[in-house]
């Protein structure tokens, strides 16, 4: 265990009173829980999953095993790898217990997933000492009370605190003095910045941009050409540590969304229908569980050169029926693809529902007046929409009792596509709203 890996040239934490944002992140959470539950698995390479690796221990990661990797490839890289099925109820229980420890130190805790959270400890220093002292005490308490390793980053902004916690892994603590932020950030790889995945990282590296310092010195025009205007502006801000967000203890959901990375796939009708059906089914279920309906649907399509296009539709009334939202999403994606006929492959599809309104009671339409006089688009009061909502409600009841895998729409359930198990996704959604960074 590393109690502190704060380098001397980052300054003394006690000289940095403005560094009061903590990012706490449990190390290899799912695999660590399995090793906690079964001591015979400790110090051994293990993976949660089977056909697909859902999570890997650090011992497995050292052999090249990664989340999302197919099982046969993981076994090829690590012949002594042990697969475990996963104890999802224990993940939730232990994750909640860790959040309880964090709230012992400050009420300002923003849980962003089942295993990570931001804390603002500015108001707690008179009770518990400097932020570094609190971070060390939190780590010790989580280790002693829960039995899990926890890495913490302490910094002036949320973005920098998250980077610091990644540098601290595994099982460490890094504190960044505000006076030493550039010295800390500049040599780090760009992959540590929110939003820089493998594809974006490779594109930047091909242009000689491998570190955050090199990213800072890159002109906005070059970044826009490489990753697009919006992404370029965001990466430039984060590389400069411009992050004005505070810790939010109760964020009101303004939208709900889901996305699927596809690799490089041809946008065949079957692929679009199955993927969008799956994404909408997940989001619409969460929407109804919250008693909401959506007036705006937005889809995002990303092409192989990282360019992305969005299309959206807004209606007079809120919609929450899965089939209706799937039909609308499919029409929007098809329109986006028709506007880009030269794109032969796509790499990502995303669906987002916004302008959320209370679902409430729906007044059924009376069979009066000509069909042409009715508003265009889906109509919640139509007989077809009423039937679809009734079907969704029945599915929701069955799933609430027996799990999401117990019932579903055939086009999605029988597609045969390998996906993350439902229980795994549900844990992530219960831990905190899907968090896309700044």
Secondary structure, DSSP 8 states (H G I E B T S, - for coil): --S----GGG--GGG-TT--EEEEEETTHHHHHHHHH-GGGTTS-EEEESSBEEEE-HHHHTTT--TT-BHHHHHHH-TT-EEE---HHHHHHHHHHHHHHHHTT-S-EEEEETTEEEEE-GGGHHHH-SHHHHHHHHHHHIIIII---EEEEEESSHHHHHHHHHHH-SS-EEE--GGGHHHHHTTSBGGGSTT--HHHHHHHHHTT--BHHHHHTS-HHHHHHHH-HHHHHHHHHHHTT-------SS----EEEEEEEEEEE---HHHHHHHHHHHHHHHHHHHHHTTEEEEEEEEEEEETTS-EEEEEEEEEEEE--HHHHHHHHHHHHHHHHHTTTT---EEEEEEEEEEEEE--------S-S-GGGS-SS--TTSHHHHHHHHHHHHHHHHHHHH-GGGS--HHHHTS------HHHHHHHHHHSS-----
